[in-house]
Amino acid sequence: MATIKDIAKAAGVSIATVSRVINDLGGYSEVTYQKAKAVSKELNYTKNSLARSLVRKRSQTIGVIMPTVPTSFSNPIIDGIEEVAEQLNFDVIISHTGSASKYILQKIIRMNEFKVDGLIIISSQLSQVETAYLEKNDIKTILVSTMVPDSDLPYIKVDDYSAMYAITNYLISIGHRRIGLAGPNLQDKVAGQPRFAGYKKALIDAGIKFQDEWIQTGVFDFTSGRKAVRNYLKDAIDISCICCVSDECALGAISEAAANNIIIPKELSITGYDGTSLAKMVSPTLTTIKQPFFQMGIQSCSELIACINDGKVMKSQLLNFSLELGQTTKEKRG
């Protein structure tokens, strides 16, 4: 196996120069660069990433921790992360925490043992235990589509309160007054509580008296949507539309409505939240809040690598959401 010493001898340059060329450190002419690269290719040289990381005291690796989810919302986030990582010569390790972030502390500890240079944690709830571990071990971390209240951990997400207010207000603007909310986990301070609060405030601002029976709690998933529709029907709760807290939940609601011969949107309007690929794949297409997941991945990875490479302080960012109109909502008259 060829070494940088072999390349230096064949190219007629110093070992230090070859090392700088291979590691893109600069300080050489274009002629020298092309010559060293040509010789390394001719000798089939393979860079020893482990040795390089020992010299730099960095692994050039980012850890990504995310919950196990059956839907596609995380895919564009990962795409964005990997696009930036590839451009900046970083590798990415992905680990799943199980449902409801069950194994998140174990995964954080494991990533630290792998000596990753930093962490991106997606849509997972962190307790004081995990937060304390990250701080104690000085692990550079940025959160995506989540946050830790009363913590300095930087995050990139949308304003869930404002987004749910916007889609509820849209339903009100097309004539709906009896609006259900399906699937929120009201113990979840990051997404569940803000989305419920935005929904409720939109009703209050429109002069609509909020009713407890309109709320069907859950865990943001397909089953939560199905159960919500079953409960509305079982208890004969009079609503004209259902505001779901995720696209997956909305698909569950649509599925249960179809099972009961309810025509969407003629007899019941339904909205989602996330703007995943599922929103366009379902028929009728889903009216939903679109989150900029790909941009979240781009931004989080860019911020983290800038922190790793240059010591730049990462800052929390709220990205813009948009209301994406589909075919599951209809004007309510009378």
Secondary structure, DSSP 8 states (H G I E B T S, - for coil): ---HHHHHHHHTS-HHHHHHHHTT---S-HHHHHHHHHHHHHTT----HHHHHHHHT---EEEEEE---SSSTHHHHHHHHHHHHHHTT-EEEEEE--GGGTTHHHHHHHHHHTT-SEEEEES----HHHHHHHHHTT--EEEES---TT----EEE--HHHHHHHHHHHHHHTT--SEEEE---TT-TTTHHHHHHHHHHHHHHTT----GGGEE---SSHHHHHHHHHHHHHTT---SEEEESSHHHHHHHHHHHHHTT--TTTT-EEE-SB--THHHHSSS--BEEE--HHHHHHHHHHHHHHHHHH------EE---EEE--SS------
